[in-house]
Amino acid sequence: MLRLALLGTWHVHAKDHAADALAHPGTEHVAVWDDDPARGAAFAAERGLPFEPDLGALLARADIGGVTVTAETTAHEPLIGAALDAGKHVFTEKPLALSLAVARRLADRAAAGRILGVSLVRQRWGTTLAMRDLIAAGAIGAPTAARVRVAHPGAVPTPEQPTGWLPSRFLDPAEAGGGALADLGAHPLYLLRLLLGMPERVLAVGGRVSGRPLEDNGVALLAYAGGALGVAETGFVSRGPFSAVEVHGTEGNLLLSPRDGTLRLRAAGDEGWQEVTVPADGPTPFAAWVDAVGRGEADAAQVALALDLSALVEAAARSMAEGRAVALAEVAG
């Protein structure tokens, strides 16, 4: 049994990570820590778990083999680093870091016997696997364009919630570090990486519909060496949930419907569309991490994807801040 501590309850997905650990037959959460004691203690009490206010004492416990991290992204480096240095395996909310340099440092620290996992939930969805297989098989010819949109209305005011259901801290630079593109926008960014690969450069634009300090509406254009283009769209200010994927090639098209989640293909030479039989979803990121801990071998594909996501997040942030396209070579260097 892998006994876990949950570090940080800042993120709205903290409850989901706690539920995953409580539901998995090979894991259990045994303690909660948060830098906000009142918030952490309330979260722990709701789940019948003890709250530990002393991070050092928690990480020193020999009965705890790993941690799940749902703290603010700006705290990832010191928090994940401390857990790794204490010999704990780490599963964290995405992104791993807001810059490639920090993400690499954390991955390097984990390489000495600890298993690092990142919650990239759509990585092994059946629809993602099917699209990758069809593209690799040449079903749409050479890919020329892709668009991925993932958005929700978290910052849209309602009579009951004047600032929306998404906590305001998600648009606070001191805590979140990045806005919609770094958070929810991570999904379209890593999906484009899975479908088209890594681009040469990124041009990003952010909007502030709610008037908050960070962008709540964002688009990133990914430009590829062969001329293909990828568009990542996200936001906290659109009716949702809303998710759509389309991939176009020299000979065909793939569309993942936002209405019913059906994947459709118009293959080379076809005038009509055919529904694609989608394989079963692969293991969730959490389950894959638990398996990797059991094997004593990191999920290399997930770690590589997490590093690439941090590079894309950094490039998009630089682009918004500087008003120009940012070459990935600038980030990688």
Number of C-alpha atoms within 10 A of each C-alpha: 10 19 17 25 27 27 25 24 27 22 19 13 13 20 13 12 22 22 14 17 23 16 12 14 10 14 18 19 24 18 19 28 25 23 15 12 17 12 14 22 19 14 22 22 12 8 14 11 16 17 22 19 17 12 16 12 9 20 21 13 11 11 12 20 21 27 25 27 29 26 26 19 26 17 17 24 17 11 18 26 19 16 26 25 15 18 20 27 25 26 25 24 23 24 24 30 27 26 21 23 17 16 23 20 14 21 22 12 18 23 14 11 15 25 28 30 30 24 19 24 14 18 22 17 16 16 22 21 19 19 25 15 13 16 21 14 10 16 21 23 18 16 23 19 21 23 21 22 22 23 25 18 18 22 25 19 15 10 7 8 12 10 16 18 15 18 14 13 15 25 25 16 14 12 15 23 20 24 27 26 30 27 23 22 26 24 27 28 31 26 24 25 18 16 19 21 13 20 22 16 21 26 21 26 18 22 17 18 14 18 10 17 12 20 23 30 23 24 22 27 20 29 20 18 10 11 11 17 19 26 23 25 26 30 30 31 20 17 12 13 12 16 19 17 24 20 23 21 20 14 17 22 23 25 22 22 15 15 9 7 13 14 22 19 22 20 20 15 9 11 9 9 15 13 13 18 12 15 12 12 15 15 14 17 21 21 17 17 24 24 16 18 22 14 11 12 15 22 19 13 9 20 20 12 18 26 24 23 31 27 25 30 28 22 28 31 26 18 21 21 12 11 12 14 20 23 17 19 12 10 17 12 7
